[in-house]
Amino acid sequence: MPNRRRGEIAAVLDGTPRVLVLTLGALAELEAAFGADDLMALAERFGRGRLSARDAARIIAAGLNGAGGSVSVEEVARMRADGGAAGFARIVADLLAATFGAEAEAPPSPPPPQPA
């Protein structure tokens, strides 16, 4: 079972439950891949909320490898997640929130109906 306090999350990829975590080594790998000078620059890049599918695959691969797996970005690109692209986006958002200390935000609730 993943430990959120250690930055671990659970995800189901290709029908298999997995743990992902961005260890210091995984973060260093992402810094190099994204050309970020340091962790703050990496966090700022992720904080902009604009990631490509290739970016998402890199982040998920780093998370799987940080948890002890051995997968390439290309292997992740061929995986499937519940919810399709939105499922992958949720995995990335959850992993980044667990790593950088913020809780993933739930979608806003619709406002209550107003009396007529």
C-alpha positions in Angstrom: 0.0 0.0 0.0 1.4 3.4 -0.9 2.5 5.8 1.8 1.4 9.4 0.8 3.8 10.9 3.4 6.7 9.4 1.4 5.3 10.8 -1.8 3.9 7.4 -3.0 0.7 7.1 -4.9 -1.3 4.1 -6.3 -2.3 3.8 -9.9 -3.7 1.2 -12.2 -1.9 0.9 -15.5 -2.7 -1.9 -18.0 -5.0 -3.3 -15.4 -2.2 -3.8 -12.9 -2.1 -1.9 -9.6 1.2 -0.1 -9.2 3.0 2.3 -6.8 4.7 5.4 -8.2 7.1 7.7 -6.3 9.4 10.5 -7.5 12.6 9.8 -5.5 15.5 12.2 -5.6 17.0 10.1 -8.4 13.7 10.2 -10.4 13.5 14.0 -9.9 17.1 14.4 -11.1 16.2 12.4 -14.2 13.2 14.7 -14.8 15.4 17.8 -14.3 17.7 16.5 -17.1 14.9 15.5 -19.4 13.1 18.9 -19.0 16.3 21.0 -18.9 15.5 22.4 -15.4 18.3 23.9 -13.4 16.9 22.8 -10.0 13.9 21.4 -8.2 12.3 24.9 -8.0 12.5 25.3 -11.8 11.1 21.8 -12.2 8.2 22.5 -9.8 7.5 25.8 -11.6 7.4 24.1 -14.9 4.9 21.5 -13.6 2.9 24.2 -11.8 2.1 25.9 -15.1 -0.3 23.0 -15.7 0.6 22.6 -19.4 2.2 19.2 -20.0 2.3 17.3 -23.2 1.5 13.6 -23.5 5.2 12.9 -23.8 5.8 14.9 -20.6 3.2 12.8 -18.8 4.8 9.6 -20.0 8.2 10.8 -18.7 6.8 11.7 -15.3 4.9 8.4 -15.0 8.0 6.4 -16.1 10.1 8.3 -13.5 7.5 7.5 -10.8 7.4 3.8 -11.7 11.1 3.6 -11.8 11.4 5.5 -8.5 9.2 2.8 -6.9 11.6 0.1 -8.1 10.3 -0.6 -11.6 12.2 -0.7 -14.8 10.2 0.9 -17.6 11.0 3.2 -20.4 9.0 6.2 -21.6 8.1 4.3 -24.7 6.7 1.4 -22.6 4.6 3.9 -20.6 3.4 5.5 -23.8 1.9 2.1 -24.8 0.1 1.6 -21.4 -3.5 2.1 -20.8 -5.2 3.9 -17.8 -8.8 3.9 -16.7 -10.3 7.1 -18.1 -7.9 7.3 -21.0 -6.0 10.6 -21.3 -7.9 12.0 -18.3 -6.8 9.0 -16.2 -3.1 9.7 -17.1 -3.6 13.4 -16.3 -5.0 12.4 -12.8 -2.0 10.1 -12.2 0.4 12.8 -13.0 -1.4 15.4 -10.9 -1.6 13.0 -7.9 2.1 12.1 -8.2 3.2 15.8 -8.5 0.9 16.8 -5.6 2.3 13.9 -3.4 5.9 14.9 -4.4 5.7 18.6 -3.9 3.6 18.5 -0.8 0.2 19.8 -2.0 -3.0 17.8 -2.0 -4.5 17.3 -5.4 -7.5 19.6 -5.7 -10.9 18.1 -6.3 -13.0 19.6 -9.1 -15.2 22.4 -7.8 -18.7 21.6 -6.8 -21.5 23.3 -8.7 -23.2 26.1 -6.9 -26.4 25.2 -5.0 -29.6 26.1 -6.9 -30.9 29.6 -6.2 -34.5 30.0 -5.0 -36.7 31.5 -7.7 
